[in-house]
Amino acid sequence: MEWSQIKPAWSFLTGRIGEMARLVCNLCLALTTVLAIYGCDTQLKTDLFANDIYDAVNGGGKPVTLHAIVMFEIPSSNYLEEHSQQISSFLQRHFKAVKDLSTKNVDFDSFCVAKTEIPLYPTKNPSSSHPFFYLSALPSDKGIEVSAHVDNNKFELFSRDCENEFMQRINSKDMSITIEFQNDTRKDITCQVYSVYANQKPVPLVGEISLKRREPVTLDISQVHIDYIIKNGKSVVIVLPKISGIKKS
């Protein structure tokens, strides 16, 4: 068979191969884009001791620094190694004293984990240098109210920055907030908690928990409460008894 006879078939075949190659390239590009925007869940976990709260209220207006962890979802376990500078710079723009970045796998998800600091302010109006999330402790008729705050403007900057860096905005449903609270006083205390899971037990509105000396409790703020905090800027999470009758450790 002469070339002139098979040339049309050959041209058709090579054209189809080219189309298939372009399709595969486009599919790979789409998958790469999906992976790049995959991770955006953000978890904040902060330690909080009863004496931190009493120190803040009686400390002459000075904030108390709390040790915390921020977890930021990433596409894979090796993503941090490949993009460590980008992730580190992003977190440092929105959190204080970011250090010790590492990777943690939770079920089938991968997270970048970093140590940070969360301020506990004894005032309603702290300085403008605060991060987008912080706590406050203020005396009231009920006791000492500990509120969780989200600065709406700074949270919007955080979300837009995430979109610029990782092609995905963060909203309230991507956030989870946990307070690891411990009674480090010398007496048992009873405190009120609002719309949380206390050691995974739901407290839908308000409830009381009693803690023995040195006893801890994990408080996961409910999703509806997080939505409310982000929308309104703040909300009470814990109310402790006033320091009268409570001896510090």
N, C-alpha and C positions, 0 to 999 in steps of 0.2 A: 504494500500500500504506500502510495506516495505521500509526501509531507503536505502537499496541497489538499489532500483528502482528510487528513487527520487534524490539520491546523485549526479549523473552527471548533472541533470538540476540545482540543487542547486549550484554546483560548477561553472557552466556557468554563472548563475545569479549573484553570488557574484563577479565573475571576471569582469563582465560588470559594476557592481556598482563601483568596484575599479578603473576601467578605467575612468568612468565618474567623479569620485572624483578627480583623478589626472588632468583631463582636466579642471575641474572647478578651481583647485588650480593654474594651469598654466595660465588660463585666468585672474584670480585675480592678479597674479604677473605681467602679461603684462599690465593690467590696472593701477596698482600701478606705474609701470615704466613710462607709458605715462603721468600720473599726475605729477610725479617727474620732468619730463623734460619740462612740459608744458610752464611755464612762462619764457620769456627772453626779452620781449620788455623793453627798457630802455628809459626813458624820462628825459631830462635835461631842467630845466626852471630857468633862471637867471634874476634878476632885473638889470637894467642898466639905470643910470641917465646921462643926458648930462654933468652935473658937475663932475660926476665920470671920464668921458673921459678927460675933461679939467684939472682936478686935476692930472690925471695920466701923461699927457703930460708936465705939469708944476710943477710936484712934485719932481724934482731932482732925477729922476730914481727910485723912490719908487713905488711898485705896490699898486693898490687899491683893497681892498677886497669887493667882491660883494656877496650879499645874494642870495642863490640859493636853488633849490629843486631837488632831484633826485627821480624818481619813477621807481621801478623795479617790473616787473610783477611776481606774485606768483600764485600757483595753486588754492588757495582758501582763503577766508577771515580769516580763523583761522590758516593759515599756519605760519604767523608771530609769533603768540603766541607760537606755537610749536617749531619754529626754530629761535627764535629771536637772540640768540647768534651767530649762524652760519651766518645769513644775516647781522647782525651788523658788525661782523669781516670782512666779504667779502667787504662791502661798505667802511669800514675804511681803507682797504688796497689800495683803489683807489681814494678816495675823502678826502678832508680836512674837519675837524671839523664836522663830522657826528653826528647828535643828533636828538632826538624827533622822533623816528620811530613810524609810525602808519600805518593803513590799509585804503585804499580808493578803492571803487568799481566804475568802469567806465563801463557803459552798463553791459555786462556780464563778464567783466574781473576784477580781483582783483590785486591791486598794494600795495607794500610796499612803503611808502612815508617817506623820511628823509630830514631834513634840512642839508645844506652843505654850503661851501664857494667856489667861483670861483675867481681866481686872474685875474686882469686886468693889464697887464704889459705894460710899456712904452718903450719896447725894443723888438728886434727881437729874441734875444737869452737870455731868462730868466734862472734862476738857475735850476739845475737838480731836485730840490725838487718839481717842479710843478706837478699837476695832469695831467692825460692824456688829459683833455679838459681845455682850458683856452682862454682868450681873450687878444688882444694887441691893443694899440692905438698909432699910429705913424703919425706925420705930413707928408704931401706930397703936390705936386702941386695942387691937387684937394681939399685939406682940411685936415681934420684929419681922417685917415682911421682906422676903427675898424675891425679887422680880427678875425675870429674864428680859433682856432688851435686844432689839434688832434695829439698828439705825437704817431706816428705809433708803436713804440716799446712798449710803455706803454699801448696802446689800445690792442695790441696783448696779452700782459700779462693779461689784464682785461678779454679778451675773453677766454683765456686758463684757468684762474682761475675760471671763471663762469662754464666752462665745467667740471673742477675737482669737484666743489662744487655742481653743479646742473645738470650735465650731458647734457649740451647744450652750444655750442659756440655762441657768439654774433657777428653778422656782421653788416655792415652799414645799412642794411634794417631793423634791429631791433632798430635803434637809431632814436630819434626825439629830436630836439633842438629848444627851444623857448626863445626869448629874450623879456622881458617886458621892453620896452624902454619908458622913460618919459623925456619931455623937462622941466627941472626944472630951466631954466634960466629966465631972466626977459623980454625976447623978443621972438617973433615968430621966428622959425628957419625953414629952408628948408634943408633937407638932402637927400642923395641918398641911396637907398637900392638895394641889389643885390640878385636876385633869392630867393625871400621870398614870404610868404603870409602876407600882411600887413592888420591886422584886417580881416583875412580870404579872402582878395582880392588878387588874384595872381599877382605877379610882376615877369614875367618869366626871364628877363635878368637884366635890370637896370631901375629904375624909381625914381621919386622924390616924397617925401611926405612933406607936410608942417604941422608943429605942432605949435599950439598956446601955450602961456605960461601955464605951468602945464599940458599940454595935453599928454596923454599916447598913445602908439600904441603897439599892440602885433605883434611881428615878428616871424613867424614860418619859419625856414629855410627849403627850399624845399628838397625833398628827393634826387634829382639829385645833388643839391649843397652839401648836407651832404656826399654823395658818393665821390664827388670831394675833399672835405675837408679831409676826411679820407685817400684817396689815395695820395693826394699831401701834406698833412700836415697842410695847412692853406688856407684861402681865405677871401677876403674882404666881409664884410656883410653890413656895414654902413659907409658912409662918411659924417662927420659933417663939417659945415663951421668953419674956423679958429676963434680963440677967439676974434680977433679984431672986435669990434663993437657989441660983445655979452656980456651983463652984467650978472654976476652970481647972483643968488638969495641970 
